């Protein structure tokens, strides 16, 4: 395959991207969370190429991206709880796991009777979905287990030559993946912390539950994920010799920072930028240390990603 094309985020670029997707190609595109690796979610051959390009295990399901709420009913059952959550948070950084109705490649759902669905808010993602006119399966556009991409350059660093195109829409504003909720019952179950804070869900008067058992039912549940090349140490109050120290709040001497002011929303937006930068500074086999981040607001999602980045692999 020739090198990956970089497409503009205007009408011409989105038309070119949609044409590629209709032909079964892979096209990366920006969302408000991270860049997604899009393929026609109804075609087995196109979805299979996602797993091949990323080196992703096929038991790990994908998220189907749709343009609006009316499209959801074609592929999933919108439960009363899902309706309530959708009205509050879609389009946006929330993914709902719903009962599967049909119409998608079984590779998207990893053979499960449920499907993970999201309505992205990013105008480029929404424009592409409208131009394409169907569901797009789109995990993060990076090699499986590696740091998620929040710029087109990050996508090319990992997948250049493995995919047909990337739509360059600049940096992703939220900066980490969507919050995933199982909405098949009466109570939302948090399957993955992400760009929608738990406190926002609880503000609706809902109690957020935690999953029972270790079965993978949605993306982002693998223990080791988002990993740089070197070793990651967490809750570091100071760096050890040879470590690249990433601070949070006042951390004199830190090489990088997630937020000098201790803002967890800023830390979420900076996280994958900082991981990419620290990985480059540390080099292969290097060491990266992260200062403590509080478990409040988007800090929960930041710590979730950091724990997975630091997990043995």
ZATORLUM-518535 format. One line per 3 residues: their letters; for each residue x, y, z of C-alpha. Coordinates in nm, 2 decimals. Each point is the difference from the previous one (the first is absolute). Example, Ala and Ser with C-alpha at 12.3 -4.5 7.8 and 13.67 -1.06 7.14 Angstrom:
AS> 1.23 -0.45 0.78 | 0.14 0.34 -0.07
END
This chain:
XXX> 0.00 0.00 0.00 | 0.13 0.35 -0.08 | 0.04 0.26 0.28
XXX> -0.31 0.11 0.18 | -0.17 0.31 -0.16 | -0.08 0.30 0.22
XXX> -0.34 0.15 -0.09 | -0.13 0.34 0.09 | -0.30 0.03 0.23
XXX> -0.20 0.20 -0.25 | -0.29 -0.12 -0.22 | 0.25 -0.12 -0.27
XXX> 0.21 -0.20 0.25 | -0.31 -0.15 0.16 | -0.13 -0.11 -0.34
XXX> 0.33 -0.16 -0.08 | 0.00 -0.18 0.34 | -0.36 -0.12 -0.05
XXX> 0.09 -0.14 -0.34 | 0.29 -0.19 0.14 | -0.22 -0.14 0.28
XXX> -0.27 -0.11 -0.26 | 0.28 -0.20 -0.17 | 0.09 -0.18 0.33
XXX> 0.30 0.21 0.08 | 0.12 0.12 0.35 | -0.02 0.37 0.07
XXX> 0.11 0.16 0.33 | -0.19 0.30 0.11 | -0.02 0.24 0.30
XXX> -0.26 -0.02 0.28 | -0.02 0.22 0.31 | 0.16 -0.30 0.19
XXX> 0.28 -0.15 -0.21 | 0.05 -0.08 -0.37 | -0.20 -0.30 -0.11
XXX> 0.09 -0.25 -0.27 | -0.32 -0.02 -0.21 | -0.13 -0.28 -0.22
XXX> -0.34 -0.09 -0.13 | -0.16 -0.18 0.30 | -0.23 -0.21 -0.22
XXX> 0.29 -0.16 -0.20 | 0.19 -0.30 0.14 | 0.30 0.06 -0.23
XXX> 0.03 0.37 0.10 | -0.04 -0.06 0.37 | 0.25 -0.29 -0.02
XXX> 0.26 0.24 -0.14 | -0.03 0.21 0.32 | 0.12 -0.30 0.21
XXX> 0.27 -0.07 -0.25 | 0.13 0.36 -0.02 | 0.00 0.05 0.38
XXX> 0.11 -0.36 0.10 | -0.31 0.00 0.22 | -0.14 -0.33 0.14
XXX> -0.34 -0.09 -0.15 | -0.16 -0.07 0.34 | 0.02 0.37 0.07
XXX> -0.32 0.17 -0.13 | -0.01 0.33 -0.19 | -0.22 0.31 0.04
XXX> -0.24 0.08 -0.28 | -0.02 0.38 -0.07 | -0.33 0.14 -0.12
XXX> -0.11 0.35 -0.11 | -0.32 0.04 0.20 | -0.24 -0.16 0.24
XXX> -0.24 -0.11 -0.27 | 0.27 -0.22 -0.15 | 0.05 -0.20 0.32
XXX> -0.33 -0.19 -0.02 | 0.12 -0.17 -0.32 | 0.28 -0.18 0.18
XXX> -0.09 -0.01 0.37 | -0.29 0.01 0.25 | -0.01 0.34 0.17
XXX> -0.10 -0.08 0.36 | -0.18 0.26 0.22 | 0.33 0.05 0.19
XXX> 0.18 0.05 -0.33 | -0.26 0.25 -0.11 | 0.05 0.20 0.31
XXX> 0.38 0.00 -0.03 | -0.01 0.07 -0.37 | -0.22 0.31 0.05
XXX> 0.25 0.13 0.26 | 0.34 -0.08 -0.15 | -0.03 -0.08 -0.38
XXX> 0.17 0.11 -0.21 | 0.31 -0.02 0.22 | 0.26 -0.21 0.17
XXX> -0.23 -0.28 0.12 | -0.04 -0.35 -0.15 | -0.30 -0.22 0.09
XXX> 0.00 -0.38 -0.01 | -0.35 -0.10 -0.12 | -0.18 -0.32 -0.11
XXX> 0.09 -0.08 -0.36 | -0.27 0.03 -0.26 | 0.21 -0.10 -0.30
XXX> 0.14 0.14 -0.32 | 0.36 0.02 0.10 | 0.29 -0.23 -0.07
XXX> 0.04 -0.25 0.29 | 0.36 0.10 0.02 | -0.11 0.34 0.14
XXX> -0.17 -0.17 0.30 | 0.25 -0.29 0.03 | -0.30 -0.23 -0.03
XXX> -0.18 0.14 0.31 | -0.37 0.08 0.01 | 0.07 0.36 0.09
XXX> 0.16 0.29 -0.18 | 0.19 0.31 0.11 | -0.13 0.32 -0.17
XXX> 0.11 0.36 0.01 | -0.11 0.32 -0.16 | 0.31 0.22 -0.02
XXX> -0.02 0.38 0.04 | 0.30 0.10 -0.21 | -0.12 0.19 -0.32
XXX> 0.25 -0.19 -0.22 | -0.12 -0.34 0.13 | -0.36 0.10 -0.04
XXX> 0.07 0.13 -0.35 | 0.16 -0.32 -0.10 | -0.28 -0.21 0.14
XXX> -0.25 0.20 -0.20 | 0.21 -0.02 -0.31 | 0.04 -0.38 0.04
XXX> -0.36 -0.06 0.09 | 0.05 -0.31 0.22 | 0.15 -0.13 0.32
XXX> 0.38 0.02 0.04 | 0.19 -0.25 0.22 | 0.28 0.21 0.15
XXX> 0.24 -0.09 0.28 | 0.29 0.23 0.08 | 0.22 0.04 -0.31
XXX> 0.32 -0.14 0.15 | 0.17 -0.34 0.02 | -0.18 -0.22 0.26
XXX> 0.11 0.07 0.35 | 0.20 0.31 -0.08 | -0.06 0.36 0.08
XXX> -0.32 0.14 -0.14 | 0.03 0.27 -0.27 | -0.12 0.36 0.05
XXX> 0.15 0.15 -0.31 | 0.02 -0.12 -0.36 | 0.38 -0.01 0.04
XXX> -0.05 -0.26 0.28 | -0.21 -0.21 -0.23 | 0.27 0.01 -0.27
XXX> 0.27 -0.09 0.25 | -0.17 -0.33 0.07 | -0.20 -0.09 -0.31
XXX> 0.16 0.17 -0.30 | -0.01 -0.24 -0.29 | -0.25 -0.23 0.17
XXX> -0.31 0.21 -0.06 | -0.12 0.19 -0.31 | -0.05 0.35 0.15
XXX> -0.03 0.23 0.30 | -0.22 0.31 0.02 | 0.20 0.27 0.18
XXX> -0.23 0.18 0.23 | 0.26 0.13 0.24 | 0.03 -0.10 0.37
XXX> -0.28 -0.17 0.18 | -0.16 0.22 0.27 | -0.10 -0.26 0.26
XXX> 0.32 -0.20 -0.05 | -0.09 -0.34 0.14 | -0.25 -0.27 -0.11
XXX> -0.38 0.01 0.07 | -0.16 -0.12 0.32 | -0.16 -0.34 -0.06
XXX> -0.32 -0.08 0.18 | -0.20 -0.32 -0.02 | -0.36 0.13 -0.04
XXX> -0.18 -0.33 -0.06 | -0.16 0.00 0.35 | -0.14 0.26 0.23
XXX> 0.32 0.12 0.16 | 0.31 0.12 -0.20 | 0.30 -0.22 0.04
XXX> 0.34 0.17 -0.05 | 0.21 -0.22 -0.23 | 0.26 0.26 -0.08
XXX> 0.07 0.34 0.16 | 0.05 0.26 -0.26 | -0.08 0.35 -0.13
XXX> -0.34 0.03 0.18 | 0.05 0.03 0.37 | -0.19 -0.24 0.24
XXX> -0.12 0.31 0.19 | -0.19 0.12 -0.31 | -0.19 -0.33 -0.03
XXX> -0.08 0.01 0.37 | -0.13 0.35 -0.03 | -0.29 -0.15 -0.20
XXX> -0.10 -0.18 0.32 | 0.15 -0.33 -0.11 | 0.22 -0.24 0.20
XXX> 0.29 -0.12 -0.21 | 0.08 -0.37 0.06 | 0.32 -0.20 -0.06
XXX> 0.01 -0.32 -0.21 | -0.01 -0.35 0.15 | 0.24 -0.25 -0.14
XXX> 0.29 0.03 -0.24 | -0.16 -0.07 -0.33 | 0.09 0.25 -0.28
XXX> -0.32 0.17 -0.12 | 0.13 0.32 -0.14 | 0.32 0.16 -0.13
XXX> 0.27 0.13 0.23 | -0.03 -0.27 0.27 | 0.34 -0.17 -0.06
XXX> 0.23 0.03 0.30 | 0.30 0.12 -0.20 | -0.08 0.28 -0.25
XXX> 0.11 0.35 -0.10 | 0.36 -0.10 0.06 | 0.32 0.18 -0.09
XXX> 0.31 -0.19 -0.10 | 0.16 0.03 0.35 | -0.11 -0.06 0.36
XXX> -0.25 0.22 0.17 | 0.00 0.08 0.38 | -0.30 0.16 0.16
XXX> -0.05 0.23 0.30 | 0.35 0.13 -0.02 | 0.07 0.29 0.24
XXX> 0.34 0.04 -0.16 | 0.19 -0.16 -0.29 | 0.26 -0.27 0.05
XXX> 0.33 0.02 -0.19 | -0.06 -0.04 -0.37 | -0.38 0.05 0.01
XXX> -0.20 0.25 -0.20 | -0.23 0.15 0.26 | -0.35 0.12 -0.10
XXX> -0.15 0.24 0.25 | -0.34 0.09 0.12 | -0.04 0.32 0.19
XXX> 0.31 0.17 0.14 | 0.29 -0.24 -0.09 | 0.32 0.20 -0.03
XXX> 0.25 -0.18 -0.23 | -0.26 -0.21 -0.18 | 0.09 -0.05 -0.37
XXX> -0.37 0.02 -0.10 | -0.33 0.07 0.17 | -0.36 -0.11 -0.03
XXX> -0.12 0.32 0.17 | 0.21 0.26 0.18 | -0.32 0.12 0.18
XXX> -0.12 -0.35 0.10 | -0.30 0.00 -0.23 | -0.12 -0.36 -0.08
XXX> -0.18 0.11 -0.32 | 0.32 0.15 -0.13 | 0.19 -0.31 0.11
XXX> -0.24 -0.22 -0.20 | 0.05 0.22 -0.31 | 0.38 -0.01 0.05
XXX> 0.04 -0.37 0.09 | 0.07 -0.16 -0.33 | 0.20 0.30 -0.12
XXX> 0.22 -0.04 0.31 | 0.03 -0.38 -0.04 | 0.12 0.05 -0.36
XXX> 0.24 0.27 0.10 | 0.14 -0.19 0.30 | 0.03 -0.32 -0.21
XXX> 0.22 0.20 -0.25 | 0.21 0.15 0.28 | 0.05 -0.33 0.18
XXX> 0.07 -0.21 -0.31 | -0.04 -0.38 -0.04 | 0.03 -0.17 0.34
XXX> 0.00 0.34 0.18 | -0.20 0.08 0.32 | -0.28 0.25 0.05
XXX> -0.14 0.11 0.34 | -0.33 0.17 0.05 | -0.09 0.22 0.30
XXX> -0.32 -0.09 0.19 | -0.33 0.11 -0.16 | -0.31 0.01 0.23
XXX> -0.29 -0.24 -0.06 | -0.25 0.28 -0.06 | -0.17 0.12 -0.32
XXX> 0.19 -0.11 -0.31 | 0.29 -0.10 0.23 | -0.17 -0.34 0.03
XXX> 0.04 -0.05 -0.38 | 0.36 0.13 0.00 | 0.09 -0.24 0.28
XXX> -0.17 -0.29 -0.18 | 0.21 0.07 -0.31 | 0.32 0.03 0.20
XXX> -0.06 -0.32 0.19 | -0.05 -0.19 -0.33 | 0.32 0.17 -0.15
XXX> 0.19 -0.12 0.31 | -0.13 -0.35 0.00 | 0.23 -0.29 -0.08
X> 0.00 -0.10 -0.37
END
